[in-house]
């Protein structure tokens, strides 16, 4: 017990503690200084000012800009430390955000590509159906409401049989509908928006000059008389050039994204366990190996 009372021992113990603490602090300092510093550059400041101006319709004051920079610096520091300790791992929101950001970067590369005139003309010829002036119809319709009739389809069929061959025959009486009875120069897309795609497709297949039906829509049943048809016509390249360029860029984005994903599959490989493979069944994506 005499040894524990020795001042020299006490001095040695305190020295060891102080030396250990200093060494630990020095190591932490070395780690901190060795790490890549968090940087705020001109681009960050310009982005902060632009974002502020878009929201408040004015430039930020000096104090406001300083507050924005402080907030961005805090965000970057917290994000750096969170990444260092692995908080981003297995986080669905972060994973999706990173994937989305990379996807945007890949797609943006398509905007950097400039097609030649020959490229656009070749694309125009290969996708001519995308650059046509759509055909249009003028027609009349008589509506039969299934909510007010026991058998609206049968009533429409009977009314059709009673009509004369005269296309001006207005003797038929139907039910009221929120749309007009007559339509002029209507394309298939517009008609689909009003009555549904099945109705539009069937009406555009009708020949002009006779009452036809019943044709089913989302509202009920209709007798339809097509009075005039304008055929689909190709749009000259010069008139469609802007649309061709937009379509070309979209196709290039799709192509680049597909090729990039194939490269990533080849780079990292993809494996599915047996249970996942069983759940998916046949038709697995290419380059996916089951384990």
C-alpha positions in Angstrom: 0.0 0.0 0.0 3.0 2.3 0.5 3.6 2.2 -3.3 0.2 3.8 -3.9 1.2 6.8 -1.7 4.3 7.5 -3.7 4.1 11.0 -5.5 6.3 9.7 -8.3 3.7 7.0 -9.2 0.9 9.6 -9.2 3.0 11.8 -11.5 3.6 8.9 -13.8 -0.1 7.9 -14.0 -1.1 11.5 -14.8 1.6 11.7 -17.4 0.3 8.5 -19.1 -3.2 9.9 -19.1 -2.2 13.2 -20.5 0.0 11.7 -23.2 -2.7 9.2 -24.2 -5.3 12.0 -24.4 -2.9 14.2 -26.5 -2.2 11.3 -28.8 -5.9 10.6 -29.3 -6.6 14.3 -30.0 -3.7 14.4 -32.4 -4.9 11.4 -34.3 -8.4 12.9 -34.6 -6.8 16.2 -35.8 -4.8 14.3 -38.4 -7.9 12.5 -39.6 -9.9 15.7 -39.8 -7.1 17.5 -41.7 -6.5 14.6 -44.0 -10.1 14.5 -45.1 -11.2 16.3 -48.3 -12.5 19.7 -47.2 -16.1 20.7 -47.7 -16.0 23.4 -50.4 -18.4 26.2 -51.3 -17.7 27.6 -54.8 -18.9 30.3 -57.1 -21.3 27.9 -58.7 -22.9 27.1 -55.3 -23.3 30.8 -54.6 -24.8 31.5 -58.0 -27.2 28.6 -57.6 -28.3 29.9 -54.1 -28.9 33.4 -55.5 -30.8 32.1 -58.5 -33.0 29.8 -56.3 -33.7 32.7 -53.9 -34.5 35.1 -56.8 -36.9 32.6 -58.4 -38.8 32.2 -55.1 -38.8 35.8 -53.9 -38.5 37.7 -57.2 -35.5 39.8 -55.9 -31.8 39.4 -55.1 -30.9 38.3 -51.6 -29.3 40.9 -49.3 -25.8 40.3 -48.0 -27.1 38.9 -44.7 -29.6 36.7 -46.5 -26.9 35.4 -48.8 -24.6 34.7 -45.8 -27.4 32.8 -44.2 -28.0 30.7 -47.3 -24.3 29.9 -47.5 -24.2 28.9 -43.8 -27.2 26.6 -44.4 -25.6 25.0 -47.4 -22.3 24.5 -45.5 -24.2 22.9 -42.6 -26.0 20.6 -45.0 -22.8 19.6 -46.7 -21.0 18.9 -43.4 -23.9 16.8 -42.0 -24.2 14.9 -45.3 -20.4 14.3 -45.3 -20.5 12.9 -41.8 -23.6 10.9 -42.4 -21.9 9.3 -45.4 -18.7 8.7 -43.4 -20.6 6.7 -40.8 -22.7 4.8 -43.4 -26.1 6.3 -42.7 -26.9 6.2 -46.5 -26.7 2.5 -46.6 -30.0 0.6 -47.1 -31.9 3.9 -47.2 -34.7 3.7 -49.8 -35.1 7.4 -50.2 -31.4 8.1 -50.7 -31.0 5.2 -53.0 -33.8 6.4 -55.2 -32.6 10.0 -55.2 -29.1 8.9 -56.2 -30.4 6.7 -59.0 -32.7 9.5 -60.2 -29.8 12.0 -60.2 -27.6 9.6 -62.2 -30.4 8.9 -64.6 -30.8 12.7 -65.2 -27.1 13.0 -65.9 -27.1 10.1 -68.4 -30.2 11.6 -70.2 -28.7 15.0 -70.3 -25.8 13.7 -72.4 -28.3 13.2 -75.2 -28.9 17.0 -75.2 -25.2 17.5 -75.9 -25.4 15.5 -79.1 -26.2 17.5 -82.3 -27.7 15.6 -85.2 -26.8 16.5 -88.7 -29.5 17.3 -91.3 -29.0 13.8 -92.7 -29.5 12.2 -89.3 -32.8 14.0 -88.9 -34.0 13.2 -92.4 -33.2 9.5 -91.8 -35.0 9.6 -88.5 -38.0 11.3 -90.2 -38.2 8.7 -92.9 -37.9 5.8 -90.4 -40.7 7.3 -88.2 -42.9 8.9 -90.8 -46.1 7.9 -89.0 -45.1 10.2 -86.1 -45.0 13.2 -88.3 -48.3 13.1 -90.1 -51.2 15.5 -90.1 -53.9 13.4 -88.5 -57.1 12.6 -90.4 -60.3 14.3 -89.3 -64.0 13.4 -89.4 -67.2 15.4 -89.4 -70.2 13.3 -88.1 -73.5 13.3 -86.4 -74.6 11.0 -83.5 -77.7 10.0 -81.7 -77.3 8.9 -78.1 -79.1 6.1 -76.3 -78.7 6.2 -72.5 -78.6 2.8 -70.8 -79.5 4.4 -67.5 -82.9 5.5 -68.9 -83.6 2.5 -71.1 -84.2 -1.2 -70.4 -82.0 -2.2 -73.4 -80.3 0.8 -74.9 -78.4 -1.3 -77.5 -81.6 -2.9 -78.7 -83.4 0.5 -79.0 -80.5 1.8 -81.0 -80.6 -1.1 -83.4 -84.4 -0.7 -83.8 -84.0 3.0 -84.5 -81.3 2.2 -87.1 -83.6 -0.2 -88.9 -86.4 2.5 -89.0 -84.2 5.1 -90.6 -84.6 5.8 -94.3 -81.6 5.8 -96.6 -81.7 9.6 -96.7 -78.7 10.8 -94.7 -80.7 13.9 -93.9 -83.3 11.8 -92.1 -83.8 13.5 -88.6 -86.8 11.4 -87.6 -84.8 9.5 -85.0 -85.0 10.6 -81.4 -82.4 9.8 -78.8 -81.5 10.9 -75.4 -79.7 14.1 -74.3 -76.0 14.1 -73.9 -73.7 16.8 -72.6 -72.0 16.9 -76.0 -73.5 18.3 -79.3 -75.1 16.0 -81.8 -72.8 17.2 -84.6 -69.0 17.3 -84.7 -66.9 19.0 -87.4 -63.2 18.3 -88.3 -62.5 16.2 -85.2 -59.3 14.1 -85.0 -59.1 10.7 -83.3 -57.2 11.9 -80.3 -59.8 14.6 -79.5 -62.7 12.1 -80.1 -61.0 9.6 -77.8 -60.8 12.2 -75.1 -64.5 12.8 -75.3 -66.0 9.4 -75.8 -63.2 6.9 -75.2 -60.6 5.2 -77.4 -62.8 2.3 -78.4 -65.5 4.6 -79.7 -63.0 6.8 -81.5 -61.3 3.8 -83.2 -64.6 2.4 -84.4 -66.0 5.6 -85.6 -62.9 6.4 -87.6 -63.2 3.0 -89.3 -66.8 3.9 -90.6 -67.4 4.8 -94.2 -69.2 8.1 -94.8 -72.7 8.4 -96.1 -74.8 6.0 -94.0 -76.0 5.7 -90.4 -74.1 3.0 -88.5 -74.3 1.5 -85.1 -74.8 1.0 -82.4 -71.4 2.1 -81.4 -70.6 1.8 -77.7 -68.9 4.7 -75.8 -68.2 5.3 -72.1 -71.7 6.9 -71.9 -73.8 4.3 -73.7 -74.7 3.6 -77.3 -74.8 5.8 -80.4 -75.9 5.7 -84.0 -73.3 7.5 -86.0 -73.4 9.2 -89.5 -70.0 10.2 -90.9 -70.6 13.0 -93.3 -67.0 13.9 -94.3 -63.5 12.5 -93.9 -60.1 14.1 -94.3 -57.4 11.5 -94.8 -54.2 11.4 -92.8 -51.4 13.2 -94.7 -47.7 13.2 -94.4 -46.2 16.4 -93.0 -43.3 17.8 -95.1 -39.9 17.5 -93.4 -39.4 21.3 -93.3 -42.7 21.7 -91.4 -42.0 18.9 -89.0 -38.3 19.6 -88.4 -38.7 20.8 -84.8 -40.8 17.8 -83.9 -38.3 15.5 -85.6 -35.5 17.0 -83.5 -37.5 16.6 -80.3 -38.3 13.0 -81.1 -34.7 12.3 -82.1 -33.4 13.6 -78.8 -36.0 11.5 -76.9 -35.0 8.4 -78.8 -31.3 9.2 -78.1 -32.0 9.5 -74.4 -33.8 6.1 -74.4 -30.9 4.5 -76.3 -28.2 5.9 -74.0 -30.1 4.9 -70.9 -30.6 1.4 -72.2 -26.9 1.0 -73.2 -25.7 2.5 -69.9 -27.8 0.1 -67.9 -26.4 -2.8 -69.9 -22.9 -1.6 -69.1 -23.8 -1.4 -65.4 -25.2 -4.9 -65.4 -22.0 -6.2 -67.0 -19.8 -4.2 -64.7 -21.4 -5.2 -61.4 -23.4 -8.4 -62.2 -26.8 -9.1 -60.8 -27.8 -12.0 -58.8 -31.2 -13.2 -57.6 -31.6 -15.8 -54.9 -33.7 -19.0 -55.6 -36.8 -17.6 -53.8 -36.8 -14.4 -55.9 -36.3 -16.4 -59.1 -39.2 -18.6 -58.2 -41.5 -15.6 -57.5 -40.5 -14.0 -60.8 -40.8 -17.2 -62.9 -39.8 -17.0 -66.5 -38.9 -13.9 -68.4 -36.1 -12.6 -66.1 -34.2 -9.6 -67.3 -31.1 -10.5 -69.4 -27.7 -10.8 -67.6 -29.4 -11.7 -64.3 -28.0 -14.9 -62.7 -29.8 -16.9 -60.1 -27.9 -18.1 -57.0 
